[in-house]
């Protein structure tokens, strides 16, 4: 069995902000595709939590942080989602 992935309220707020921004600057369809793509990128984290590159800016911390990229969006695995056993 894999780990469970929980989205923090901050992550949900950020996704809503991304949607709002792109729905105004581009279109609602573009905004939906972008948000759906971001969410899809995180599928599989519960089975491979060490996927993604190590966040060098947070290397001095006790916990290791990693991130994924989707288009121009950086998804920080350790701070946007809580992954627990």
C-alpha positions as CSV (number, residue, x, y, z in Angstrom):
1,X,0.0,0.0,0.0
2,X,1.3,3.5,-0.8
3,X,1.3,6.7,1.2
4,X,-1.7,9.0,1.4
5,X,-1.4,12.5,-0.2
6,X,-3.3,15.4,1.4
7,X,-3.5,18.8,-0.1
8,X,-3.0,21.7,2.3
9,X,-5.4,24.6,2.3
10,X,-2.6,26.8,1.0
11,X,-2.3,24.5,-2.0
12,X,-6.0,24.6,-2.7
13,X,-5.9,28.4,-2.4
14,X,-3.0,28.5,-4.9
15,X,-4.8,26.3,-7.4
16,X,-7.8,28.6,-7.1
17,X,-5.6,31.7,-7.6
18,X,-4.0,30.1,-10.7
19,X,-7.5,29.3,-12.1
20,X,-8.8,32.8,-11.4
21,X,-5.7,34.5,-13.0
22,X,-5.8,32.4,-16.2
23,X,-9.5,32.5,-16.6
24,X,-9.2,36.3,-16.7
25,X,-6.0,36.6,-18.7
26,X,-6.7,33.7,-21.1
27,X,-9.9,31.8,-20.8
28,X,-11.8,29.5,-18.5
29,X,-10.9,26.5,-20.7
30,X,-7.2,27.4,-20.5
31,X,-7.4,27.8,-16.7
32,X,-9.2,24.5,-16.3
33,X,-6.6,22.7,-18.4
34,X,-3.8,24.2,-16.4
35,X,-5.2,23.3,-13.0
36,X,-6.2,19.8,-14.2
37,X,-2.6,19.4,-15.5
38,X,-1.1,20.4,-12.2
39,X,-3.3,18.0,-10.3
40,X,-2.6,15.2,-12.8
41,X,1.1,15.7,-12.3
42,X,0.8,14.8,-8.7
43,X,-1.0,11.5,-9.3
44,X,1.4,8.7,-8.4
45,X,3.1,10.5,-5.5
46,X,1.6,8.1,-3.0
47,X,3.6,5.3,-4.7
48,X,6.7,7.3,-5.6
49,X,7.1,10.1,-3.0
50,X,10.7,10.6,-3.9
51,X,9.9,11.5,-7.5
52,X,11.1,14.9,-8.5
53,X,14.2,16.9,-8.1
54,X,15.6,17.9,-4.7
55,X,14.9,21.5,-3.7
56,X,18.4,22.9,-3.3
57,X,17.1,26.1,-1.7
58,X,15.8,24.0,1.2
59,X,18.7,21.5,1.4
60,X,19.8,22.8,4.8
61,X,16.6,21.7,6.5
62,X,16.2,18.4,8.3
63,X,13.5,17.1,6.0
64,X,14.2,16.6,2.4
65,X,12.0,18.7,0.0
66,X,11.4,17.8,-3.6
67,X,9.5,19.4,-6.4
68,X,7.8,18.7,-9.7
69,X,7.5,21.0,-12.7
70,X,4.4,21.4,-14.8
71,X,4.7,24.0,-17.6
72,X,5.8,27.2,-15.7
73,X,4.5,25.9,-12.3
74,X,6.8,24.5,-9.6
75,X,5.1,22.0,-7.3
76,X,6.8,21.7,-4.0
77,X,6.0,18.2,-2.7
78,X,7.0,18.8,0.9
79,X,5.2,22.1,1.4
80,X,2.2,21.9,-0.9
81,X,1.1,18.4,0.1
82,X,1.6,16.4,3.2
83,X,2.6,12.8,2.5
84,X,2.1,10.4,5.4
85,X,2.2,6.7,5.9
